[in-house]
Amino acid sequence: MASNIPQFLFVCIFIFLFSDYISFCSCQLFNNSLDGGLAVATWYGDPNGPGSGGACGLEDDVAKAPYNAMITAGNQVLYKHGFGCGACYQVSCSKPQCSGKPITVPLTDECPGACNDDPVHFDLSGTAFGAMAKPGQADQLRKLGRIDISYKRVPCDYKQNIMFKVDKGSNPYFFATAIEAENGDGALSSVEIKTAGSNKWLPMKQMFGATWSANINPKTQKPPYSLRLTSEFKRRVKADNVIPVGWQPRAIYKSNVNFPPKL
């Protein structure tokens, strides 16, 4: 037995050091996705198009203010199973066609499949990709298709308040809403709902992306609904009575609140 002790100790030391190395690498990958670094950028959709808000639930709202087609999809490191929806990033490129000036884009969609072959991958709208170019060079830059970029996480600042777009599948027994134009973190960690005459906040479920849902008893849980949002970095705001009596699927309701524009 005594002769096996050094071997046992060696195995224990190896496991300890190896697990620390794995933890270090995992932390580095997470921190790089948050703090910034180098990434791959591609573009999708029409050359001067708005991209999509599909996987986050924003649909064609990305073509309108406050997004104005300046958006990006991201691989899973950025999309985070939908919890990355709304986060803002500053990106720039250094190809001869590039201006070198950074642009800011919120994450509104997922880039699945091959995008996950890269550590960090931004799939920008055609409009946003072209916005990295020198004047008159947007088409030439888009022809490259795939380029290296620099990126960093930045606060969102929409110069307006949060909007709630009621999901098309909502009905008197089921309420779901996409949440748009959040300042600061941009991304949410939880959403709660409070019905008329109640003091109790009820947790909503992330249905997908930036769309959150709750089952409703229309006899006891009546509108107007208030919504309380907790951001990725645990800041909190509440939009009192933002969803009115007589709310409609696909309608957009504007609040009078937003997060501070800082990380």
Wavefront OBJ file of the C-alpha trace (Angstrom):
o trace
v 0.000 0.000 0.000
v 2.799 2.425 0.907
v 4.301 2.211 -2.580
v 1.010 3.404 -4.097
v 0.803 6.634 -2.037
v 3.161 8.768 -4.191
v 1.273 7.708 -7.318
v -2.032 8.559 -5.656
v -0.712 11.987 -4.623
v 0.529 12.646 -8.137
v -2.910 11.832 -9.579
v -4.592 14.147 -7.044
v -2.201 17.014 -7.801
v -2.688 16.533 -11.559
v -6.505 16.589 -11.251
v -6.353 19.714 -9.071
v -4.086 21.595 -11.463
v -5.981 20.460 -14.569
v -9.353 21.498 -13.120
v -7.896 24.934 -12.300
v -6.672 25.236 -15.888
v -10.108 24.357 -17.279
v -11.746 26.892 -14.961
v -9.240 29.543 -16.034
v -9.925 28.882 -19.724
v -13.687 28.967 -19.183
v -13.431 32.250 -17.310
v -11.233 33.721 -20.030
v -13.751 32.749 -22.709
v -16.602 34.285 -20.714
v -14.661 37.462 -19.963
v -13.615 37.822 -23.590
v -17.239 37.624 -24.722
v -18.162 40.323 -22.191
v -15.158 42.642 -22.216
v -14.240 42.408 -25.872
v -11.419 41.303 -28.106
v -11.216 39.875 -31.609
v -14.080 38.223 -33.445
v -15.311 37.162 -36.867
v -17.958 39.219 -38.663
v -20.230 38.260 -41.556
v -23.496 39.755 -42.790
v -26.892 38.411 -43.808
v -30.056 39.425 -45.581
v -30.207 42.190 -48.179
v -27.081 44.331 -48.685
v -28.896 47.393 -47.352
v -31.363 45.414 -45.263
v -32.189 45.402 -41.548
v -31.280 41.810 -40.700
v -33.773 40.214 -38.327
v -35.131 40.227 -34.808
v -36.452 36.690 -35.144
v -34.680 34.696 -32.443
v -35.147 37.510 -29.919
v -38.815 38.144 -30.789
v -38.372 41.641 -32.222
v -39.483 40.569 -35.705
v -39.396 43.441 -38.230
v -39.111 46.099 -35.511
v -35.355 46.080 -36.170
v -35.993 48.048 -39.371
v -37.611 50.876 -37.388
v -36.518 53.303 -34.685
v -34.716 52.976 -32.400
v -32.821 50.131 -34.151
v -32.862 51.542 -37.683
v -31.393 48.346 -39.174
v -28.160 48.707 -37.174
v -28.270 45.287 -35.510
v -26.388 42.017 -35.240
v -26.998 38.338 -34.709
v -24.504 36.410 -32.608
v -23.299 32.887 -32.029
v -24.113 31.105 -28.779
v -21.316 32.820 -26.829
v -23.152 36.100 -27.470
v -26.754 34.878 -27.770
v -26.588 32.888 -24.493
v -29.779 30.916 -25.175
v -31.625 34.212 -25.581
v -30.326 35.887 -22.431
v -27.876 37.857 -24.597
v -30.689 39.519 -26.552
v -30.448 43.304 -26.295
v -26.782 43.541 -25.296
v -24.925 46.262 -27.220
v -21.498 45.936 -28.801
v -19.110 48.353 -30.423
v -17.422 46.810 -33.481
v -14.836 48.010 -35.990
v -12.648 46.561 -38.732
v -9.226 47.322 -40.201
v -9.425 46.159 -43.827
v -8.481 48.752 -46.477
v -12.200 49.284 -47.114
v -12.872 49.954 -43.415
v -13.158 53.408 -41.914
v -11.715 52.217 -38.607
v -14.510 54.059 -36.800
v -16.558 51.843 -34.467
v -20.290 51.351 -34.824
v -22.676 50.212 -32.078
v -25.108 47.345 -32.634
v -27.541 45.547 -30.297
v -27.870 41.783 -30.485
v -31.346 40.973 -31.851
v -30.951 37.530 -33.417
v -29.042 34.249 -33.238
v -26.463 33.002 -35.740
v -26.628 29.213 -35.295
v -24.734 26.353 -36.892
v -21.359 27.196 -38.434
v -21.157 30.502 -36.556
v -20.405 28.417 -33.482
v -17.227 27.113 -35.128
v -15.698 30.502 -34.236
v -15.053 31.549 -30.624
v -16.990 34.809 -31.142
v -19.005 35.481 -34.290
v -21.103 38.533 -35.188
v -23.499 38.200 -38.138
v -24.467 41.794 -38.854
v -27.281 43.186 -40.940
v -26.164 44.281 -44.402
v -26.701 47.876 -43.306
v -24.552 47.548 -40.185
v -21.766 45.684 -41.991
v -21.619 48.406 -44.639
v -21.578 51.097 -41.938
v -18.051 49.977 -40.957
v -16.758 51.006 -44.395
v -15.201 54.198 -45.668
v -17.612 56.423 -47.623
v -18.399 54.780 -50.945
v -16.759 51.475 -49.933
v -19.726 49.651 -48.353
v -20.342 47.324 -51.306
v -16.644 46.491 -51.582
v -16.524 45.664 -47.872
v -19.627 43.467 -48.090
v -18.058 41.584 -51.025
v -15.391 40.315 -48.627
v -18.162 38.433 -46.844
v -16.155 37.412 -43.773
v -13.699 39.647 -41.936
v -11.930 39.953 -38.602
v -13.160 42.685 -36.281
v -12.495 44.158 -32.874
v -15.399 44.368 -30.448
v -16.297 45.348 -26.924
v -19.451 45.396 -24.816
v -20.847 48.909 -24.358
v -23.954 50.340 -22.686
v -27.078 50.703 -24.784
v -28.450 54.230 -25.021
v -31.626 54.509 -27.094
v -32.643 58.031 -26.025
v -36.143 56.709 -25.351
v -38.033 54.485 -22.912
v -38.629 50.730 -22.943
v -41.313 49.317 -25.269
v -43.396 46.162 -24.901
v -44.626 44.370 -28.025
v -47.406 41.911 -27.171
v -46.726 38.538 -28.772
v -49.101 37.459 -31.528
v -49.995 34.285 -29.593
v -51.294 36.152 -26.554
v -54.907 35.696 -25.469
v -57.010 36.229 -22.309
v -55.408 33.139 -20.710
v -51.827 33.642 -21.882
v -49.805 36.849 -22.010
v -46.419 37.204 -23.695
v -44.405 40.243 -24.679
v -41.141 41.063 -26.387
v -39.199 43.721 -24.510
v -37.364 46.312 -26.593
v -34.995 49.273 -26.285
v -33.551 48.624 -22.825
v -30.697 50.973 -21.950
v -27.589 49.948 -20.046
v -27.016 46.185 -20.013
v -29.632 45.758 -22.720
v -30.092 42.125 -21.691
v -32.520 40.851 -19.047
v -32.164 38.161 -16.405
v -35.783 38.091 -15.183
v -39.213 39.647 -15.741
v -42.205 39.774 -13.374
v -45.831 40.744 -13.875
v -48.371 42.300 -11.490
v -52.075 42.422 -12.271
v -54.617 45.090 -11.335
v -55.442 45.294 -7.631
v -52.635 42.945 -6.603
v -49.470 43.646 -4.631
v -47.814 40.387 -5.701
v -45.195 40.183 -8.437
v -45.398 36.901 -10.379
v -42.390 35.525 -12.279
v -42.667 35.307 -16.045
v -40.908 32.635 -18.104
v -38.488 33.341 -20.896
v -40.465 31.998 -23.859
v -37.576 32.651 -26.255
v -35.048 35.418 -26.743
v -36.369 38.706 -25.354
v -39.958 37.382 -25.205
v -41.373 36.571 -21.750
v -44.695 34.922 -20.909
v -47.146 34.104 -18.105
v -50.369 32.155 -17.791
v -53.300 34.383 -16.808
v -56.614 33.725 -15.092
v -58.825 36.389 -16.713
v -61.393 36.184 -13.916
v -58.967 37.082 -11.124
v -55.930 38.577 -12.918
v -57.146 41.565 -14.867
v -55.292 44.368 -16.654
v -53.746 46.837 -16.523
v -50.537 44.844 -16.057
v -47.362 46.222 -14.530
v -44.004 44.694 -15.468
v -40.808 44.626 -13.411
v -37.529 44.000 -15.239
v -34.200 42.877 -13.797
v -31.200 43.387 -16.062
v -28.262 41.061 -16.583
v -26.252 43.102 -14.072
v -29.157 43.082 -11.582
v -30.480 46.601 -12.052
v -34.250 46.859 -11.771
v -37.017 49.052 -13.189
v -40.787 48.715 -13.110
v -43.282 49.894 -15.685
v -46.522 50.512 -13.813
v -49.782 49.770 -15.661
v -47.949 49.682 -18.978
v -50.225 47.028 -20.523
v -53.699 48.613 -20.593
v -57.204 47.271 -20.368
v -58.161 46.061 -23.829
v -54.593 45.260 -24.862
v -54.166 43.614 -28.269
v -51.736 41.044 -29.707
v -48.976 42.655 -31.801
v -49.616 46.075 -30.251
v -46.633 48.032 -28.927
v -46.996 49.814 -25.587
v -44.471 52.449 -24.567
v -43.426 52.831 -20.950
v -42.154 55.882 -19.097
v -39.080 54.127 -17.661
v -35.689 52.823 -18.697
v -32.410 51.695 -17.180
v -29.549 54.174 -16.859
v -27.296 54.077 -19.978
v -24.306 52.481 -18.247
v -22.847 49.043 -17.594
l 1 2 3 4 5 6 7 8 9 10 11 12 13 14 15 16 17 18 19 20 21 22 23 24 25 26 27 28 29 30 31 32 33 34 35 36 37 38 39 40 41 42 43 44 45 46 47 48 49 50 51 52 53 54 55 56 57 58 59 60 61 62 63 64 65 66 67 68 69 70 71 72 73 74 75 76 77 78 79 80 81 82 83 84 85 86 87 88 89 90 91 92 93 94 95 96 97 98 99 100 101 102 103 104 105 106 107 108 109 110 111 112 113 114 115 116 117 118 119 120 121 122 123 124 125 126 127 128 129 130 131 132 133 134 135 136 137 138 139 140 141 142 143 144 145 146 147 148 149 150 151 152 153 154 155 156 157 158 159 160 161 162 163 164 165 166 167 168 169 170 171 172 173 174 175 176 177 178 179 180 181 182 183 184 185 186 187 188 189 190 191 192 193 194 195 196 197 198 199 200 201 202 203 204 205 206 207 208 209 210 211 212 213 214 215 216 217 218 219 220 221 222 223 224 225 226 227 228 229 230 231 232 233 234 235 236 237 238 239 240 241 242 243 244 245 246 247 248 249 250 251 252 253 254 255 256 257 258 259 260 261 262 263
